[in-house]
Amino acid sequence: MPIREQHRLLRRKVQGHYAYYGIRGNIRALQLFLYRVRLVWVKWLRRRSQRAYFSWAKADQLFQLLPLPAARIMQQC
């Protein structure tokens, strides 16, 4: 699957996670979730090729070009 397609699907899943778990007092957990999503995405991007290595520098460029939504509170309870 192309990276842009992965980004589109991943962005929708992250937004859905924020919509469900984005309650007041849960911002730290949402930030940790986003951090772990990025780690797992880079892990899987690294597995795409046996020859080319997907470095953290490339990952930072990718996150600048295709950012994931920042953690935010969606519901004020």
N, C-alpha and C positions, 0 to 999 in steps of 0.2 A: 504494500500500500504506500503511495507517495506520502512524503512528510507533510505536505499541506493538508492532505485528507486526514491524516492522523491528528494534526493540530485541530482541524475543524471538529472532529468527533470528540477529542479530548477536552476541548474548550467547552463543548456542550455538557459533557459529563461533570466537569468541575463546576460549572454554573448550577447544574442540578443539585450537586452536593451542597453548595452554598445555600441554595434555596431551601433545602431540607434541614440542614444543620446550622444555618446562619442565624442563631439566636443570640441575644445579648449575653455576654459572659463567656462566649465560646470562640472568641477571635484567635486565641493562641492555638487552639486545636485546628482551626481552619488554616492558619499559617503553616503549621506543621504538616497538614495534609497536602498543601500546595508544594512544600519542599519535597515531600516524599513522592509526589506525582512526578516532579521534575527528575528526581533520581531514577525512578523506574523507567521513565521515558528515555532518558539517556542510556540506561542499561540496555534497553531493547534496540535503540538505534545503533549501538555498538555491535550488536549481533547480526546486523544486516549484511556485513561484508567480512570475509576472512582476511582481506588484504588491507583495506583502508581502515584506519583507526579513527573513531569519533572522539576527539579530545574534549576536555572541558572548555577550552578556548572556542572550539566550534559550537559547543552547546551554548555558551554565553552569546555568541553571535546569533544562533538560532532563536534564543529567548528574546533577543532584541528585535529580531525581524518578525517573529511569530509569538508575541507574548501571550501567556495564559492569564486569565482574569485574576486580579489581586483578591486576597481574602477580604470579605466584607460581610457585615451583618445585614441580613435581609429582613428579619422580623424583630420588632421591638415588643417583647413580652413583658 
